[in-house]
Amino acid sequence: MKDDIKHKLGRNIKVERIRKYLSQEQFAEMIDMSVSHVSKLEQGLTSPSAIALFKMSKILNIPMEEFFKDIDV
């Protein structure tokens, strides 16, 4: 179940990044993260910190809750 949440969260991050026409490289630079870390997040291999989610929401101009859409606990 935990992996399923990470996978859905990662997918939602990727969808929102692509909606803003940002490459992983551009996005990583904007949120001060390595490209490999962004890749792992989007694949659901790791979870972002609250601070990282906050930065992502500001850069993408969306509420943090958007990252958790379609995720049930």
The first five atom37 places (N, CA, C, CB, O) and aatype in JSON, in Angstrom:
{
  "aatype": [12, 11, 3, 3, 9, 11, 8, 11, 10, 7, 1, 2, 9, 11, 19, 6, 1, 9, 1, 11, 18, 10, 15, 5, 6, 5, 13, 0, 6, 12, 9, 3, 12, 15, 19, 15, 8, 19, 15, 11, 10, 6, 5, 7, 10, 16, 15, 14, 15, 0, 9, 0, 10, 13, 11, 12, 15, 11, 9, 10, 2, 9, 14, 12, 6, 6, 13, 13, 11, 3, 9, 3, 19],
  "atom_mask": [
    [1, 1, 1, 1, 1],
    [1, 1, 1, 1, 1],
    [1, 1, 1, 1, 1],
    [1, 1, 1, 1, 1],
    [1, 1, 1, 1, 1],
    [1, 1, 1, 1, 1],
    [1, 1, 1, 1, 1],
    [1, 1, 1, 1, 1],
    [1, 1, 1, 1, 1],
    [1, 1, 1, 0, 1],
    [1, 1, 1, 1, 1],
    [1, 1, 1, 1, 1],
    [1, 1, 1, 1, 1],
    [1, 1, 1, 1, 1],
    [1, 1, 1, 1, 1],
    [1, 1, 1, 1, 1],
    [1, 1, 1, 1, 1],
    [1, 1, 1, 1, 1],
    [1, 1, 1, 1, 1],
    [1, 1, 1, 1, 1],
    [1, 1, 1, 1, 1],
    [1, 1, 1, 1, 1],
    [1, 1, 1, 1, 1],
    [1, 1, 1, 1, 1],
    [1, 1, 1, 1, 1],
    [1, 1, 1, 1, 1],
    [1, 1, 1, 1, 1],
    [1, 1, 1, 1, 1],
    [1, 1, 1, 1, 1],
    [1, 1, 1, 1, 1],
    [1, 1, 1, 1, 1],
    [1, 1, 1, 1, 1],
    [1, 1, 1, 1, 1],
    [1, 1, 1, 1, 1],
    [1, 1, 1, 1, 1],
    [1, 1, 1, 1, 1],
    [1, 1, 1, 1, 1],
    [1, 1, 1, 1, 1],
    [1, 1, 1, 1, 1],
    [1, 1, 1, 1, 1],
    [1, 1, 1, 1, 1],
    [1, 1, 1, 1, 1],
    [1, 1, 1, 1, 1],
    [1, 1, 1, 0, 1],
    [1, 1, 1, 1, 1],
    [1, 1, 1, 1, 1],
    [1, 1, 1, 1, 1],
    [1, 1, 1, 1, 1],
    [1, 1, 1, 1, 1],
    [1, 1, 1, 1, 1],
    [1, 1, 1, 1, 1],
    [1, 1, 1, 1, 1],
    [1, 1, 1, 1, 1],
    [1, 1, 1, 1, 1],
    [1, 1, 1, 1, 1],
    [1, 1, 1, 1, 1],
    [1, 1, 1, 1, 1],
    [1, 1, 1, 1, 1],
    [1, 1, 1, 1, 1],
    [1, 1, 1, 1, 1],
    [1, 1, 1, 1, 1],
    [1, 1, 1, 1, 1],
    [1, 1, 1, 1, 1],
    [1, 1, 1, 1, 1],
    [1, 1, 1, 1, 1],
    [1, 1, 1, 1, 1],
    [1, 1, 1, 1, 1],
    [1, 1, 1, 1, 1],
    [1, 1, 1, 1, 1],
    [1, 1, 1, 1, 1],
    [1, 1, 1, 1, 1],
    [1, 1, 1, 1, 1],
    [1, 1, 1, 1, 1]
  ],
  "atom_positions": [
    [[0.82, -1.2, 0.0], [0.0, 0.0, 0.0], [0.86, 1.26, 0.0], [-0.93, 0.0, 1.2], [0.56, 2.22, -0.71]],
    [[1.94, 1.26, 0.81], [2.83, 2.41, 0.87], [3.46, 2.68, -0.5], [3.92, 2.19, 1.93], [3.58, 3.83, -0.92]],
    [[3.86, 1.6, -1.19], [4.45, 1.76, -2.52], [3.43, 2.29, -3.51], [5.01, 0.43, -3.02], [3.78, 3.07, -4.4]],
    [[2.17, 1.88, -3.36], [1.11, 2.36, -4.24], [0.92, 3.87, -4.06], [-0.21, 1.6, -3.96], [0.73, 4.59, -5.04]],
    [[0.98, 4.34, -2.84], [0.84, 5.77, -2.56], [2.01, 6.53, -3.2], [0.79, 6.03, -1.03], [1.81, 7.56, -3.84]],
    [[3.23, 6.02, -3.01], [4.41, 6.67, -3.59], [4.3, 6.71, -5.11], [5.69, 5.94, -3.16], [4.65, 7.71, -5.74]],
    [[3.83, 5.62, -5.7], [3.7, 5.55, -7.16], [2.69, 6.59, -7.66], [3.27, 4.13, -7.6], [2.96, 7.3, -8.63]],
    [[1.52, 6.67, -7.01], [0.49, 7.64, -7.43], [0.96, 9.07, -7.2], [-0.82, 7.38, -6.66], [0.71, 9.95, -8.03]],
    [[1.62, 9.32, -6.09], [2.14, 10.65, -5.8], [3.16, 11.04, -6.87], [2.78, 10.69, -4.4], [3.12, 12.16, -7.39]],
    [[4.05, 10.13, -7.19], [5.06, 10.39, -8.22], [4.43, 10.67, -9.57], [0.0, 0.0, 0.0], [4.87, 11.56, -10.29]],
    [[3.4, 9.89, -9.91], [2.69, 10.1, -11.18], [2.06, 11.48, -11.2], [1.6, 9.01, -11.39], [2.13, 12.18, -12.21]],
    [[1.44, 11.88, -10.1], [0.79, 13.2, -10.04], [1.81, 14.34, -10.16], [0.0, 13.34, -8.73], [1.53, 15.35, -10.8]],
    [[2.96, 14.17, -9.55], [4.02, 15.18, -9.67], [4.43, 15.3, -11.13], [5.26, 14.82, -8.78], [4.56, 16.4, -11.67]],
    [[4.64, 14.16, -11.77], [5.06, 14.16, -13.18], [4.01, 14.81, -14.07], [5.33, 12.73, -13.65], [4.35, 15.61, -14.95]],
    [[2.75, 14.46, -13.86], [1.66, 15.04, -14.67], [1.65, 16.55, -14.55], [0.3, 14.46, -14.25], [1.53, 17.26, -15.55]],
    [[1.77, 17.05, -13.33], [1.74, 18.51, -13.12], [2.97, 19.18, -13.72], [1.64, 18.83, -11.62], [2.86, 20.28, -14.26]],
    [[4.12, 18.54, -13.63], [5.35, 19.1, -14.23], [5.19, 19.2, -15.74], [6.59, 18.23, -13.87], [5.54, 20.22, -16.35]],
    [[4.67, 18.14, -16.35], [4.49, 18.12, -17.8], [3.45, 19.15, -18.23], [4.08, 16.72, -18.28], [3.6, 19.78, -19.28]],
    [[2.41, 19.33, -17.43], [1.39, 20.34, -17.74], [1.98, 21.74, -17.86], [0.3, 20.35, -16.66], [1.48, 22.59, -18.6]],
    [[3.05, 21.97, -17.12], [3.71, 23.28, -17.15], [4.85, 23.31, -18.18], [4.25, 23.64, -15.76], [5.62, 24.27, -18.24]],
    [[4.94, 22.25, -18.98], [5.96, 22.16, -20.04], [7.38, 22.29, -19.5], [5.71, 23.24, -21.07], [8.23, 22.94, -20.11]],
    [[7.62, 21.67, -18.36], [8.95, 21.69, -17.76], [9.62, 20.32, -17.93], [8.88, 22.07, -16.26], [8.99, 19.28, -17.71]],
    [[10.88, 20.34, -18.32], [11.64, 19.09, -18.36], [12.03, 18.72, -16.93], [12.91, 19.22, -19.27], [11.95, 19.55, -16.03]],
    [[12.45, 17.49, -16.74], [12.92, 17.09, -15.41], [14.11, 17.96, -15.01], [13.31, 15.59, -15.38], [14.25, 18.33, -13.84]],
    [[14.97, 18.28, -15.97], [16.15, 19.1, -15.68], [15.75, 20.49, -15.21], [17.05, 19.2, -16.91], [16.29, 20.99, -14.23]],
    [[14.81, 21.11, -15.92], [14.35, 22.45, -15.53], [13.7, 22.42, -14.15], [13.36, 23.0, -16.57], [13.97, 23.27, -13.29]],
    [[12.83, 21.45, -13.95], [12.11, 21.32, -12.7], [13.07, 21.09, -11.54], [11.1, 20.18, -12.77], [12.95, 21.72, -10.48]],
    [[14.02, 20.19, -11.74], [15.0, 19.88, -10.69], [15.77, 21.14, -10.28], [15.98, 18.79, -11.18], [15.97, 21.38, -9.09]],
    [[16.18, 21.91, -11.26], [16.92, 23.14, -10.95], [16.05, 24.13, -10.18], [17.43, 23.8, -12.25], [16.52, 24.77, -9.24]],
    [[14.8, 24.24, -10.57], [13.89, 25.2, -9.92], [13.6, 24.84, -8.47], [12.59, 25.28, -10.7], [13.38, 25.72, -7.64]],
    [[13.59, 23.54, -8.15], [13.29, 23.13, -6.78], [14.55, 22.72, -6.02], [12.29, 21.97, -6.79], [14.47, 22.18, -4.91]],
    [[15.71, 22.98, -6.62], [17.0, 22.72, -5.98], [17.16, 21.24, -5.6], [17.15, 23.6, -4.73], [17.43, 20.89, -4.46]],
    [[16.97, 20.4, -6.61], [17.04, 18.96, -6.42], [17.77, 18.37, -7.63], [15.59, 18.32, -6.25], [17.76, 18.96, -8.71]],
    [[18.4, 17.23, -7.45], [19.08, 16.61, -8.59], [18.05, 15.99, -9.54], [20.08, 15.53, -8.1], [16.94, 15.64, -9.13]],
    [[18.42, 15.88, -10.79], [17.55, 15.27, -11.79], [17.26, 13.82, -11.41], [18.18, 15.36, -13.2], [16.14, 13.34, -11.59]],
    [[18.26, 13.13, -10.91], [18.05, 11.72, -10.54], [17.05, 11.6, -9.4], [19.39, 11.06, -10.13], [16.27, 10.64, -9.35]],
    [[17.05, 12.56, -8.49], [16.09, 12.51, -7.38], [14.67, 12.78, -7.89], [16.46, 13.54, -6.29], [13.72, 12.12, -7.46]],
    [[14.53, 13.74, -8.8], [13.22, 14.01, -9.4], [12.72, 12.76, -10.13], [13.3, 15.23, -10.38], [11.55, 12.4, -10.04]],
    [[13.61, 12.11, -10.85], [13.25, 10.89, -11.56], [12.75, 9.81, -10.6], [14.45, 10.37, -12.36], [11.75, 9.16, -10.87]],
    [[13.46, 9.63, -9.49], [13.06, 8.63, -8.49], [11.7, 8.99, -7.87], [14.12, 8.52, -7.38], [10.89, 8.1, -7.61]],
    [[11.47, 10.28, -7.63], [10.17, 10.72, -7.1], [9.06, 10.37, -8.08], [10.18, 12.23, -6.82], [8.02, 9.83, -7.69]],
    [[9.27, 10.7, -9.34], [8.24, 10.49, -10.35], [7.98, 9.01, -10.61], [8.63, 11.17, -11.64], [6.88, 8.63, -11.03]],
    [[8.97, 8.18, -10.37], [8.79, 6.73, -10.53], [8.18, 6.08, -9.29], [10.13, 6.08, -10.84], [7.84, 4.9, -9.31]],
    [[8.06, 6.85, -8.22], [7.5, 6.3, -6.99], [8.5, 5.49, -6.2], [0.0, 0.0, 0.0], [8.12, 4.67, -5.36]],
    [[9.78, 5.7, -6.46], [10.82, 4.96, -5.75], [11.18, 5.6, -4.42], [12.06, 4.85, -6.61], [11.76, 4.95, -3.55]],
    [[10.85, 6.87, -4.27], [11.11, 7.59, -3.03], [10.0, 8.62, -2.83], [12.52, 8.28, -3.07], [9.25, 8.93, -3.75]],
    [[9.91, 9.13, -1.62], [8.88, 10.12, -1.29], [9.52, 11.49, -1.08], [8.09, 9.7, -0.03], [10.62, 11.58, -0.54]],
    [[8.84, 12.54, -1.51], [9.38, 13.89, -1.29], [9.16, 14.34, 0.16], [8.73, 14.9, -2.25], [8.23, 13.89, 0.83]],
    [[10.02, 15.21, 0.61], [9.81, 15.81, 1.92], [8.69, 16.85, 1.82], [11.13, 16.47, 2.45], [8.3, 17.24, 0.73]],
    [[8.21, 17.27, 2.95], [7.17, 18.31, 2.98], [7.71, 19.6, 2.36], [6.69, 18.57, 4.43], [6.98, 20.3, 1.65]],
    [[8.95, 19.91, 2.62], [9.56, 21.12, 2.05], [9.64, 21.02, 0.53], [10.97, 21.35, 2.65], [9.37, 21.99, -0.17]],
    [[10.02, 19.84, 0.03], [10.08, 19.64, -1.42], [8.7, 19.79, -2.05], [10.67, 18.26, -1.75], [8.56, 20.42, -3.09]],
    [[7.68, 19.21, -1.41], [6.32, 19.34, -1.93], [5.88, 20.81, -1.94], [5.34, 18.51, -1.09], [5.22, 21.26, -2.87]],
    [[6.25, 21.54, -0.9], [5.91, 22.96, -0.82], [6.56, 23.72, -1.98], [6.37, 23.56, 0.53], [5.9, 24.52, -2.65]],
    [[7.86, 23.46, -2.22], [8.56, 24.11, -3.34], [7.9, 23.77, -4.67], [10.04, 23.69, -3.36], [7.71, 24.64, -5.51]],
    [[7.57, 22.48, -4.85], [6.93, 22.05, -6.09], [5.61, 22.76, -6.31], [6.72, 20.54, -6.09], [5.3, 23.2, -7.41]],
    [[4.81, 22.87, -5.24], [3.5, 23.51, -5.38], [3.66, 24.98, -5.75], [2.7, 23.37, -4.08], [2.86, 25.5, -6.53]],
    [[4.66, 25.64, -5.21], [4.88, 27.05, -5.54], [5.36, 27.21, -6.98], [5.91, 27.67, -4.57], [4.88, 28.08, -7.7]],
    [[6.31, 26.37, -7.39], [6.84, 26.45, -8.75], [5.76, 26.13, -9.79], [8.02, 25.47, -8.92], [5.67, 26.8, -10.82]],
    [[4.95, 25.12, -9.5], [3.91, 24.7, -10.44], [2.62, 25.51, -10.29], [3.61, 23.23, -10.25], [1.7, 25.38, -11.09]],
    [[2.58, 26.35, -9.26], [1.43, 27.21, -8.99], [0.14, 26.4, -8.8], [1.25, 28.2, -10.13], [-0.9, 26.71, -9.39]],
    [[0.23, 25.38, -7.96], [-0.93, 24.54, -7.63], [-0.94, 24.31, -6.12], [-0.9, 23.18, -8.41], [0.11, 24.38, -5.48]],
    [[-2.1, 24.03, -5.54], [-2.13, 23.68, -4.11], [-1.48, 22.32, -3.89], [-3.6, 23.68, -3.58], [-1.54, 21.44, -4.75]],
    [[-0.86, 22.14, -2.75], [-0.2, 20.87, -2.44], [-1.15, 19.69, -2.53], [0.42, 20.93, -1.05], [-0.73, 18.58, -2.86]],
    [[-2.42, 19.91, -2.25], [-3.4, 18.82, -2.29], [-3.5, 18.18, -3.67], [-4.77, 19.34, -1.87], [-3.86, 17.01, -3.78]],
    [[-3.18, 18.93, -4.71], [-3.25, 18.39, -6.07], [-2.35, 17.17, -6.24], [-2.86, 19.47, -7.08], [-2.66, 16.26, -7.02]],
    [[-1.24, 17.15, -5.52], [-0.31, 16.02, -5.62], [-0.93, 14.73, -5.08], [0.98, 16.33, -4.88], [-0.47, 13.63, -5.4]],
    [[-1.96, 14.87, -4.26], [-2.56, 13.71, -3.6], [-3.92, 13.3, -4.17], [-2.71, 14.0, -2.13], [-4.61, 12.46, -3.6]],
    [[-4.28, 13.89, -5.31], [-5.56, 13.53, -5.91], [-5.52, 12.06, -6.35], [-5.87, 14.45, -7.13], [-4.49, 11.55, -6.79]],
    [[-6.66, 11.4, -6.21], [-6.82, 9.98, -6.57], [-6.02, 9.03, -5.67], [-6.4, 9.77, -8.0], [-5.8, 7.88, -6.04]],
    [[-5.6, 9.51, -4.51], [-4.89, 8.65, -3.57], [-5.79, 8.41, -2.37], [-3.52, 9.29, -3.13], [-6.16, 9.35, -1.67]],
    [[-6.13, 7.18, -2.14], [-6.94, 6.79, -0.98], [-6.07, 6.06, 0.03], [-8.13, 5.9, -1.42], [-5.18, 5.3, -0.33]],
    [[-6.34, 6.31, 1.29], [-5.59, 5.63, 2.35], [-6.48, 4.62, 3.02], [-5.04, 6.63, 3.38], [-6.05, 3.93, 3.94]]
  ]
}
